[in-house]
């Protein structure tokens, strides 16, 4: 018989930006190697919220509307050589919107972080939703 682990919610605190970075790094490390290969040089950043310019550009009604964002060039936009001064590909994960989403769904926080990470990368590298679902499954 399996025993249930109880969490002391009364003493629990929200994961910090550093906790989220550790979750994102762990999630990325669990992704299949062929998926990570297309992400060479990818930088993962965690912030509480997207900045106002991003919210305006994405036409968000609230700072809670965006869980993550890929900034850079996907495979379709990449040429033979990078442009001078070009920034590396980056994925931004937004802690507060992710926590808000987590609070109203039955998924684990780690699963949500993995999902956002895979989807932000995958859409810009031409992966289908089915491909990304399979990649997430292999990361678990």
N, C-alpha and C positions, 0 to 999 in steps of 0.2 A: 504494500500500500504506500502510495506516494504522499508525503506530508507537504502541506502548503506553507510556503515561506510568507511570513507576514512582514509588511513594510511599516515602519514607524512613521506614518504620514505626519503625525503631529510634530515631529522633529525634522522632517524633510525640507529641503530648500530647492528652489528651481535650479536646473543646470545652468552654469555660468557660460560665458562665451568660450572659455578655455575647455569646459566640459564638452561643449558642442564641437569644438575643433577636434578633440580627442575622439568623439563619436564619428565624425566625418572621416578622419584619418583611418580609423579602424574599419569603417564601412568601405572606404576606397581600397584598403589592403585586401579585403575579402572578395573584391570584384574579380571576375575571370581575367587572366593575364592578357588574353587577346583584346579585351575591352580596354584595359589600362594601356595597352600598346598604342591605341589611337589617341591617347590623352597625354602623350609624352610632354613633360614640362608644365602640365596643368597645375595651377595654384588654386587651392581651396581656401576661401575666406569666410569668416562668420562675423556677422554684425547683428545688432538687435533689430534694426529695420532698414529697408532700402532708403536711400537719400531721396530728397524731393525731386531731383532731376530724373531719377529712375522711375519714380511713381508717376510723374507727368508723362514720360516717354511711353510707359506701359499702359497709360490711361487707367490707372488704378483709382478706385473711389476711396480707398482706405489704405493706411500703411499695413494693414493685416491681410491685404489681398494677394500679396506676393510672397511665396515661401522660399523661392530661390531664383537665381538668374545666371545664365551663362553669358560671359562677355568674351568675345574673341572671334576667331574665324573657324568655322567647321570645315570639313573636308571639301565641300563644294566650293568654298571661297578661297581655299589655299592654293597658291601658285607654287612654282618650283622653288622660289626663294622668298623668305620673309622680307617684308618691307623694312627699311631702316627705321629704327625707333619704334617698331611695333611691340606692343605689350604682349606678354604670354597669355594664353587662354586661361580664363579664371571662372570659377564657379563661386557664386555668393550664396550662402545659406543664411536665412534671416530667422534668428532665434525666436523672437517674440511671436511672429506669425506661425512658426512651426509649433511652438508651445500651445498657442491658441487652437490650432487645428487638432493637436494631440488631445487636448482637453475635451473635445467634442466628438472624438472617434474612438474606436476600440482597438486600434493598432498600437503596437509598442512604439515608444519614441525612437528607438534604434531603427525600426522598420521604416518609419516615416523619413528619417534622415537619409537612409539608404535610397528610398524611393525618389526623394527630391534630387539627390545627387545623381542617380542614374538617369533620371528624366532630363535634367538640365544638360547633362553631357550628351545623352543619346539623341535628343532632338536636333542638336547642332552637328552631329556626326552622321546623320542619315539613318539612324536605327528606327525600326518600326516599333509600335507599341508592343507587339508580340515579342520582338527581339528583346526589348527592355524588360518585359515580364520574365522572360527566360533568364536574363542576366541577373535580375533581382533574386530569382529562385536559386540560382547557383551560388549567390553570395550568402545565403542563409546557412 
